Amino acid sequence: MRLRVYVEFHKDFVRVEGDEVVVGIRSKPKRGKANEELVKKLAKHFGVPSSRVRIVSGFRSRCKLVEIL
């Protein structure tokens, strides 16, 4: 399943809006920490291991394409 994910900083939530997901991230976008937190939050929300969640595109953007296997 592929999802379009939007990231908001300094917040802590996961909200599904149709086929899009908005995720609040507490980590700063340095050295990939925010992307790691995003993967962990999505894995927990969808009930899958974090190894089955990967960012397809948008590593440096607030709008990302994420694939859940």
Short mmCIF file of the C-alpha atoms (twelve columns), coordinates in Angstrom:
data_MODEL
# 
_entry.id   MODEL 
# 
loop_
_atom_site.group_PDB 
_atom_site.id 
_atom_site.type_symbol 
_atom_site.label_atom_id 
_atom_site.label_alt_id 
_atom_site.label_comp_id 
_atom_site.label_asym_id 
_atom_site.label_seq_id 
_atom_site.Cartn_x 
_atom_site.Cartn_y 
_atom_site.Cartn_z 
_atom_site.pdbx_PDB_model_num 
ATOM 1  C CA . MET A 1  0.000  0.000  0.000  1 
ATOM 2  C CA . ARG A 2  1.363  3.431  -0.911 1 
ATOM 3  C CA . LEU A 3  0.371  6.539  1.001  1 
ATOM 4  C CA . ARG A 4  1.008  10.228 0.597  1 
ATOM 5  C CA . VAL A 5  2.242  11.453 3.975  1 
ATOM 6  C CA . TYR A 6  2.453  15.051 5.157  1 
ATOM 7  C CA . VAL A 7  4.692  15.911 8.118  1 
ATOM 8  C CA . GLU A 8  4.088  18.640 10.710 1 
ATOM 9  C CA . PHE A 9  6.862  19.442 13.165 1 
ATOM 10 C CA . HIS A 10 6.676  20.064 16.937 1 
ATOM 11 C CA . LYS A 11 3.511  17.962 17.261 1 
ATOM 12 C CA . ASP A 12 2.678  14.367 18.155 1 
ATOM 13 C CA . PHE A 13 -0.209 12.703 16.284 1 
ATOM 14 C CA . VAL A 14 -1.202 10.490 13.350 1 
ATOM 15 C CA . ARG A 15 -4.321 11.495 11.412 1 
ATOM 16 C CA . VAL A 16 -5.734 9.693  8.360  1 
ATOM 17 C CA . GLU A 17 -7.619 11.892 5.899  1 
ATOM 18 C CA . GLY A 18 -8.934 9.740  3.049  1 
ATOM 19 C CA . ASP A 19 -5.918 8.331  1.217  1 
ATOM 20 C CA . GLU A 20 -3.528 10.830 2.861  1 
ATOM 21 C CA . VAL A 21 -1.897 10.665 6.278  1 
ATOM 22 C CA . VAL A 22 -0.766 13.643 8.367  1 
ATOM 23 C CA . VAL A 23 1.859  12.863 11.016 1 
ATOM 24 C CA . GLY A 24 3.149  15.114 13.782 1 
ATOM 25 C CA . ILE A 25 6.870  14.686 14.440 1 
ATOM 26 C CA . ARG A 26 8.792  15.787 17.544 1 
ATOM 27 C CA . SER A 27 12.301 15.072 16.202 1 
ATOM 28 C CA . LYS A 28 14.277 17.699 14.354 1 
ATOM 29 C CA . PRO A 29 14.919 17.068 10.655 1 
ATOM 30 C CA . LYS A 30 18.656 16.477 11.147 1 
ATOM 31 C CA . ARG A 31 20.603 13.325 10.253 1 
ATOM 32 C CA . GLY A 32 17.416 11.439 9.360  1 
ATOM 33 C CA . LYS A 33 15.968 11.488 12.903 1 
ATOM 34 C CA . ALA A 34 12.588 12.820 11.746 1 
ATOM 35 C CA . ASN A 35 12.338 10.157 9.031  1 
ATOM 36 C CA . GLU A 36 13.156 7.429  11.581 1 
ATOM 37 C CA . GLU A 37 10.432 8.713  13.906 1 
ATOM 38 C CA . LEU A 38 7.988  8.889  10.991 1 
ATOM 39 C CA . VAL A 39 8.634  5.238  10.052 1 
ATOM 40 C CA . LYS A 40 8.192  4.109  13.680 1 
ATOM 41 C CA . LYS A 41 4.929  6.052  14.109 1 
ATOM 42 C CA . LEU A 42 3.439  4.735  10.873 1 
ATOM 43 C CA . ALA A 43 4.462  1.159  11.740 1 
ATOM 44 C CA . LYS A 44 2.814  1.427  15.151 1 
ATOM 45 C CA . HIS A 45 -0.330 3.051  13.717 1 
ATOM 46 C CA . PHE A 46 -0.802 0.380  11.026 1 
ATOM 47 C CA . GLY A 47 0.318  -2.526 13.245 1 
ATOM 48 C CA . VAL A 48 3.286  -3.684 11.170 1 
ATOM 49 C CA . PRO A 49 7.014  -3.955 11.949 1 
ATOM 50 C CA . SER A 50 9.021  -0.840 11.097 1 
ATOM 51 C CA . SER A 51 11.066 -2.918 8.636  1 
ATOM 52 C CA . ARG A 52 7.934  -3.137 6.434  1 
ATOM 53 C CA . VAL A 53 7.585  0.664  6.162  1 
ATOM 54 C CA . ARG A 54 9.821  2.545  3.749  1 
ATOM 55 C CA . ILE A 55 9.990  6.047  2.366  1 
ATOM 56 C CA . VAL A 56 9.855  5.896  -1.430 1 
ATOM 57 C CA . SER A 57 10.333 9.597  -2.154 1 
ATOM 58 C CA . GLY A 58 10.495 12.915 -0.321 1 
ATOM 59 C CA . PHE A 59 13.343 12.223 2.098  1 
ATOM 60 C CA . ARG A 60 13.993 15.959 2.473  1 
ATOM 61 C CA . SER A 61 10.420 17.166 2.003  1 
ATOM 62 C CA . ARG A 62 7.386  17.515 4.244  1 
ATOM 63 C CA . CYS A 63 5.356  15.669 1.598  1 
ATOM 64 C CA . LYS A 64 6.510  12.060 1.287  1 
ATOM 65 C CA . LEU A 65 5.452  8.927  -0.532 1 
ATOM 66 C CA . VAL A 66 5.564  5.976  1.880  1 
ATOM 67 C CA . GLU A 67 5.101  2.295  1.084  1 
ATOM 68 C CA . ILE A 68 3.826  -0.218 3.634  1 
ATOM 69 C CA . LEU A 69 4.547  -3.823 2.645  1 
# 
